[in-house]
Amino acid sequence: MTAADRVTYVGHATVLLELDDVRLITDPVLRSRVGPLRRQGARPSPGIADDIDAVLISHLHQDHADLPSLRRFRRDVPMLVPPGARAFFQRQGFVAVSELAAGESRQVKGVTVTATEATHEVTRRSVSKTEAIGFLADGARRIYFAGDTDLFDGMEALKGSLDLALLPIWGWGPNLGAGHLNPKRAARAAAMLEPRITVPIHWGTLYPLGLSRLRPRPLHLPPHEFEAQMREHAPQVEVRVLAPGEATSLS
């Protein structure tokens, strides 16, 4: 464990994990705009793609696997991706792509990264069938990144000395479709996982152009609703709400 063990909520599902002097980044979306979605709040730091030891991709939806953002990374950066996704990234010139099915692991320096189950339907034009996964990062600390998922039967089996659970609590618009956690279901997930700390992600970052002015409340309400649900379902878990761009120590 080092003094640098911390997480930075970059925004949406993008989180920078600094664990045992290893730098991992999840589902990087680093642009101010993705299709019709505009970024709200702080922009990522210009050098965030530098010195990354591995990129973790949970699934191939564009708000999780954004090619213009990924082009900021060197082409030999190790990429851990879901089953069926290797060819997609190799076509973009990445040369160190490893597919991980749930339960499979790779070592990234001194950190073990293991894919976990996720319940989320994935389709993307020009890509053959692929899956969604989450990740466990095990070093001196143990971190669970859920990616996009709903509750699933095996979630409770992931508990066990979790220092941090990064749980999605919303999406990018006024409504939430199937295969996602809302604040109540995310609190139920936390109750099953029993982490020491939980940080809500996948909220307050991307929003359709124009709707942020007309209907801003979905951008800001989810973390408050999540905190209220946590007090009911998992009061023993510490909640740390980070705005995009904010970081917290894992101490």
VMD Tcl script that draws the C-alpha trace (Angstrom):
set ca {
  {0.00 0.00 0.00}
  {1.30 3.48 -0.83}
  {0.27 7.01 -0.03}
  {-0.81 7.31 -3.68}
  {-3.60 4.72 -3.40}
  {-6.53 6.78 -4.63}
  {-9.27 7.02 -7.22}
  {-10.25 9.93 -9.43}
  {-13.78 10.06 -10.79}
  {-13.02 11.43 -14.24}
  {-16.70 11.28 -15.17}
  {-19.41 8.92 -16.43}
  {-17.79 5.44 -16.17}
  {-14.23 6.73 -16.43}
  {-12.25 6.27 -13.22}
  {-8.50 6.54 -12.74}
  {-7.30 3.95 -10.22}
  {-3.87 4.51 -8.64}
  {-3.13 1.37 -6.70}
  {0.29 0.10 -5.59}
  {1.93 2.57 -8.01}
  {-0.10 1.04 -10.87}
  {-2.33 3.33 -12.94}
  {-5.50 1.78 -14.37}
  {-8.25 3.62 -16.19}
  {-11.77 2.35 -16.84}
  {-13.97 2.98 -19.89}
  {-12.19 6.19 -20.91}
  {-14.38 8.96 -22.31}
  {-12.13 12.02 -22.40}
  {-13.89 14.28 -24.89}
  {-16.29 17.16 -24.39}
  {-18.82 15.52 -26.71}
  {-19.79 11.95 -27.64}
  {-22.31 11.96 -30.48}
  {-25.32 13.99 -29.26}
  {-24.08 13.89 -25.65}
  {-22.31 16.91 -24.20}
  {-20.00 16.79 -21.23}
  {-21.06 18.62 -18.10}
  {-18.61 19.79 -15.44}
  {-14.84 19.47 -15.32}
  {-12.91 18.19 -18.31}
  {-10.24 15.51 -17.85}
  {-6.69 16.75 -17.38}
  {-4.76 16.89 -20.68}
  {-2.18 14.31 -19.58}
  {-4.56 11.75 -18.15}
  {-3.75 9.20 -20.88}
  {-0.03 9.35 -20.08}
  {1.71 6.63 -18.06}
  {-1.35 4.36 -17.91}
  {-0.45 0.75 -17.13}
  {-3.69 -0.76 -18.47}
  {-7.05 0.29 -19.91}
  {-10.08 -1.63 -18.65}
  {-13.09 -1.76 -20.98}
  {-16.36 -3.10 -19.58}
  {-18.29 -3.21 -22.88}
  {-18.47 -1.71 -26.34}
  {-21.24 0.87 -26.02}
  {-19.93 4.18 -27.32}
  {-20.13 5.94 -23.95}
  {-17.75 3.28 -22.58}
  {-15.53 2.50 -25.58}
  {-15.08 5.87 -27.29}
  {-12.55 5.52 -30.09}
  {-11.42 9.19 -30.30}
  {-10.70 9.07 -26.56}
  {-8.86 5.75 -26.85}
  {-6.62 7.17 -29.59}
  {-4.99 9.34 -26.92}
  {-3.37 6.22 -25.47}
  {-0.25 4.60 -26.84}
  {-1.00 1.65 -29.09}
  {0.95 -0.82 -26.95}
  {-0.94 -0.04 -23.73}
  {-2.36 -3.28 -22.29}
  {-6.10 -3.39 -22.82}
  {-8.37 -5.76 -20.89}
  {-11.64 -6.21 -22.74}
  {-14.74 -8.45 -22.76}
  {-15.05 -11.67 -24.77}
  {-15.60 -10.95 -28.45}
  {-14.06 -7.46 -28.34}
  {-10.40 -8.12 -29.22}
  {-10.77 -7.67 -32.99}
  {-12.58 -4.35 -32.51}
  {-9.55 -2.87 -30.72}
  {-6.95 -4.56 -32.90}
  {-8.54 -2.87 -35.93}
  {-7.72 0.43 -34.22}
  {-4.05 -0.54 -33.99}
  {-3.88 -1.69 -30.36}
  {-1.42 -4.56 -30.06}
  {-1.75 -5.75 -26.44}
  {-5.42 -6.66 -26.17}
  {-6.54 -9.43 -23.80}
  {-10.10 -10.74 -23.65}
  {-11.27 -11.70 -20.18}
  {-14.37 -13.75 -19.45}
  {-15.88 -13.56 -15.98}
  {-13.46 -15.20 -13.53}
  {-10.35 -14.79 -15.72}
  {-7.43 -12.65 -14.53}
  {-4.36 -10.81 -15.79}
  {-1.46 -9.35 -13.87}
  {-0.75 -5.66 -14.37}
  {2.57 -5.22 -12.63}
  {1.70 -6.07 -9.01}
  {-2.08 -5.80 -9.35}
  {-4.34 -8.71 -10.30}
  {-7.26 -7.66 -12.49}
  {-10.14 -10.14 -12.69}
  {-13.21 -9.87 -14.91}
  {-16.57 -10.23 -13.20}
  {-20.06 -10.98 -14.42}
  {-22.28 -8.11 -15.57}
  {-25.88 -8.06 -16.77}
  {-26.09 -5.60 -19.64}
  {-27.06 -6.22 -23.26}
  {-24.43 -5.02 -25.73}
  {-24.85 -4.18 -29.41}
  {-22.65 -2.00 -31.59}
  {-22.74 -1.58 -35.35}
  {-20.05 -3.56 -37.23}
  {-19.16 -5.59 -34.14}
  {-20.02 -9.25 -33.74}
  {-21.66 -10.41 -30.53}
  {-19.79 -9.42 -27.41}
  {-20.48 -9.19 -23.70}
  {-20.31 -6.84 -20.73}
  {-18.07 -7.43 -17.73}
  {-16.97 -5.67 -14.56}
  {-13.55 -5.79 -12.91}
  {-11.92 -6.53 -9.58}
  {-8.51 -4.95 -9.01}
  {-6.55 -6.70 -6.24}
  {-3.42 -5.26 -4.73}
  {-2.87 -3.98 -1.24}
  {-6.42 -2.66 -1.71}
  {-9.34 -4.43 -3.38}
  {-11.55 -2.43 -5.76}
  {-14.69 -3.47 -7.64}
  {-15.68 -1.58 -10.79}
  {-19.15 -2.68 -11.88}
  {-19.17 -1.20 -15.39}
  {-22.77 -1.17 -16.61}
  {-24.90 -3.81 -14.96}
  {-28.11 -4.56 -13.18}
  {-28.21 -6.74 -10.07}
  {-27.26 -10.35 -10.78}
  {-27.37 -13.56 -8.77}
  {-23.61 -13.86 -8.34}
  {-23.02 -10.32 -7.12}
  {-22.98 -11.25 -3.45}
  {-20.15 -13.72 -4.12}
  {-17.89 -10.75 -4.96}
  {-17.89 -9.47 -1.40}
  {-14.90 -10.08 0.78}
  {-12.57 -7.38 2.07}
  {-13.62 -4.89 -0.58}
  {-12.06 -1.51 0.09}
  {-14.08 0.22 -2.60}
  {-17.06 -0.43 -4.86}
  {-17.53 1.85 -7.87}
  {-21.24 1.53 -8.57}
  {-23.18 3.07 -11.46}
  {-26.28 4.90 -10.26}
  {-27.70 6.50 -13.42}
  {-27.00 7.05 -17.11}
  {-26.84 9.95 -19.54}
  {-30.43 11.15 -19.87}
  {-33.68 11.74 -18.04}
  {-34.63 8.04 -18.16}
  {-32.83 4.80 -17.35}
  {-33.21 1.68 -19.47}
  {-32.80 -1.99 -18.63}
  {-29.40 -3.30 -17.61}
  {-28.55 -0.40 -15.32}
  {-28.54 0.29 -11.61}
  {-30.59 3.19 -10.29}
  {-29.89 4.70 -6.83}
  {-32.07 2.18 -5.01}
  {-30.71 -0.87 -6.80}
  {-27.15 0.41 -6.45}
  {-27.71 0.67 -2.69}
  {-28.98 -2.91 -2.71}
  {-25.80 -3.88 -4.57}
  {-23.72 -2.17 -1.88}
  {-25.63 -4.09 0.79}
  {-24.68 -7.35 -0.95}
  {-21.05 -6.39 -1.60}
  {-20.35 -4.88 1.83}
  {-17.43 -2.65 0.73}
  {-15.72 -0.33 3.16}
  {-16.35 2.63 0.81}
  {-18.59 3.15 -2.18}
  {-18.27 5.87 -4.80}
  {-21.23 6.38 -7.16}
  {-20.31 6.68 -10.85}
  {-22.11 6.93 -14.20}
  {-23.98 10.12 -13.35}
  {-23.73 13.86 -13.89}
  {-21.31 13.86 -16.82}
  {-22.93 13.25 -20.21}
  {-26.31 14.67 -21.18}
  {-28.11 15.21 -24.51}
  {-27.50 18.59 -26.05}
  {-30.11 21.10 -24.85}
  {-31.72 18.90 -22.21}
  {-29.26 20.02 -19.55}
  {-30.94 23.43 -19.69}
  {-34.52 22.18 -20.00}
  {-34.38 19.26 -17.55}
  {-31.24 19.58 -15.40}
  {-32.49 17.67 -12.37}
  {-31.48 14.15 -13.52}
  {-27.87 15.38 -13.65}
  {-27.75 16.27 -9.97}
  {-30.34 14.21 -8.12}
  {-28.95 10.64 -8.41}
  {-26.14 10.91 -5.81}
  {-28.48 12.49 -3.26}
  {-31.02 9.73 -3.86}
  {-28.23 7.17 -3.60}
  {-27.08 8.54 -0.24}
  {-30.64 8.35 1.06}
  {-31.02 4.76 -0.16}
  {-27.67 3.82 1.37}
  {-28.82 5.04 4.77}
  {-31.69 2.59 4.48}
  {-30.05 -0.42 2.82}
  {-26.34 -0.26 3.75}
  {-25.78 2.25 6.57}
  {-22.51 0.58 7.53}
  {-20.88 1.53 4.19}
  {-19.19 4.90 3.82}
  {-20.44 6.85 0.80}
  {-18.09 9.30 -0.90}
  {-19.76 11.35 -3.62}
  {-17.20 12.76 -6.05}
  {-18.01 15.31 -8.72}
  {-16.34 14.65 -12.08}
  {-12.67 15.51 -11.68}
  {-12.53 14.92 -7.93}
  {-10.32 12.32 -6.23}
  {-10.30 10.51 -2.92}
  {-7.68 8.58 -0.98}
  {-8.39 4.95 -0.16}
  {-7.18 5.41 3.41}
}
mol new
graphics top color blue
foreach p $ca { graphics top sphere $p radius 0.5 }
foreach p [lrange $ca 0 end-1] q [lrange $ca 1 end] { graphics top cylinder $p $q radius 0.2 }
display resetview
